[in-house]
Amino acid sequence: MIGRRGLMAAAGAMALAGASAPRPRVLAFGDSLFAGYGLGRGQGMVPQLQAWLDHDGTPATVIPAALSGDTTYGGRARIGFSLRRHRPDAVIVELGGNDMLLRWSASRAEANLDAILTQAGAGGRPLLLVGLNPIPGKAAWRQSWKAIWPRLAGRHRAVLLPDLYAPIAALPRSRRRGYLLDDGIHPNAAGIRLMAAALGPKVRQMLG
């Protein structure tokens, strides 16, 4: 594993040697939103994000490490194994949606995400934290959730995407269902394409 400075130094050394720089390995660690729930082969976040990065000219290999239905607690339990197995150079962390659906407290999720980011960022490994706009609920509960994403990003010096669903939420209400599966929650292939287009620049920034 090499940190941000290590990535830049390695790229510079390879360039001086007249060879291609190594492609950083980016771990996509999350839940069903990253696992391609309900989608066909090649339609999920990992392949669509990879396609966006390739088209953008950002050299990176996106590694799938998402589990449908996972919570921040589950992610806390498996992040160590994922890091040892894949040995990534950078990590995207996208978890919390299922915690909200279970009506867990933001403080509980924050403690789990804090532990995940601590392990994922060990040694200066670059991080990207993906937030989610809170689902409907009491105002205080929703505000507590909104607050955790920037606080965690600042604490761990992670690049932040505040709301993965923002590109769909920005559409006229009458058009949003066209970007979601029948459950009205998970994005379809077109919805993932919008999300990947918003996520891609953040990955580029993370690899900086």
N, C-alpha and C positions, 0 to 999 in steps of 0.2 A: 504494500500500500504506500502511495506517495501522496503528499499534500499538495496544496496549490502551488507553492514555490517549486516543489519537486517536479510537477507537471511542466511548468514553464522552463525550468532548467533542462529537463530531458528533451523538450522540444527544441530548445536552442542548440543543444549539443548535437542532436540529430541533423539539424539544418546545416550547422558548420561542417558536418561530416558528409553532407550531400545526400543524406538519406531521408526518408519520410519519417515524420514524428509519429510516435506510438499513439494509437487511438485510446483515449481514456475510457475506462469501463465504468458506466454509470448504472448503479443499482436502482431500479424502480420498485421501491418498497411500499406496499399499500394494500388496499382491499379490492372489492369488486370493480371499483372505478378504474383501477389499473390492471385488473385481471381479465378484462374483456368479457364480463358477464353478459350472457345472452347474445353475443356477437359471433360472427363467423371468423374463420381463419384469416388473419391479416387485417381485421377490422378493429382490434382492441387498441388500447393506449400505447403499448410498447411498440408494435409495428408501425402505427401511425406517427408516433413521436420520432421513431427512427427514420422514417421517410422524410419527415419535416427537417430533421437535422442534416440528413444527406443532401436534400435539396438546398438547404441553407449554406452548405459547405462547412458545417461545424463537425469536425472529426470526433466521433464518439460512438461507442457501442452500448446500446441500452440493454440491460440484463433484467429479465422478468423475475420479480420476487414478491408477487402480490397474491393474496389469498382472499377469495370471496367470503364475505361475512366476518372478516377479521375486525377486531376492536383494537384500541390502543393497548389494552392489557395483553391481548394475543401477540401483538407486534413486539411488545416489550419482551415476551418470552422467546420469540424466535429471531430477533435481530442479530444476536450473537452468532447463531448457526449460519444465517444468511451471509454475514460478513466473512466468516471463516470459509464457507463454501465457495463464494464468488470472488473474494478478494478485490472489491471494487476500488476505483480511484476517487469516486464521488458518489453521493447517495441522495436520492429524492425520497422524502418521507411524506406519504399521503395516507393519513388515518384520522378517524374521528367521527365519520358519518354514522357508523353503526353504534357508536357510543351515544350519539344524539338520539337515534331511533329508540335506543334502550332507556332513554331519559337519564343517563348517567350525568353526574355533575362535571362541570368544566374543570374543577380542581383535580378530580380523579384522573381525567384524561390528560391534563397538563403534567401531572407527576409521571404518568407513563410515557408521554412524548418526550419529556425532559430526559428520562433514562434512555430512550431510544436514540435521541440526538447526541447524547453524551457518548454512547458507544459508537455510533455511526461517524461522529466527527473526531474520534480519537486520532492523535497524530497530525492534526491539521487537515484532515480529509474534508474537501468542500461539501457543503450541504445545501439542499433546496427544500424548504418546508412548504407544503401545499395546504392551504387553509380551505375552509368551507363556510359559506354563510349559514348561520344557524337556522334550523327548521322552525316552523311556528311553535310558539310556546310563550310562557310568561316573559315579560320584558326583562326582568332581572336575570333570568336564566339565559336568555338569548344574549344579553350584554356580557355576561360572564364568559360565554363561549367566544364572542367576537374579540375579547381582550387577550385570549391566550396566544393567538397566532403571532402578532407582532412582538409580544413579550418573549416568546420562545425564540423567535428568529433573532431578536437582539441579543438574547442571552448566549446563543450558540453561534452568533455571527453567520447565520444562514441567509441565503437569498430567500425572499418570501414571495409566493404567489398567494395573495389574500383569499381568493375565492375561485376555486376550479370551475364552478358553474357560472361565473360572471358572463362569459360570452353568450350563453343561452339565456340568462336572465335579462340581458340587454336587448333581446329581440322583443318585438311586439308580442303581447300575451297570446294572441291568436295563432302565432307561428311556433311557439315553444314546443308544443306537443309533437311537432314534426321532427324534433331532434331528440325525442325520448322514446324509450321502449314503452310497451303497453302498460307497464306498472307505474308510469308517470314519474319514476325516480331515476332509473339508470339511463344514461345517454345511449342512443343508437349510434351507428357508424358515423352518421353525419354530425351528431353531437360531439363524439370523440374527436372528429376532425377539427371542430371549432376549439375544443379544449387543448388539443395538441398544438394548434397554432398560437395559443396564448402561453402554453407551457414552454414551447421551444425557445423563445428568447430568454426565458429565465434560466434554462439549462445552459445556454450559451454564456450568460452572465456568470453563472456558477463556475464554469470551466475557465472563464476570464483569462 
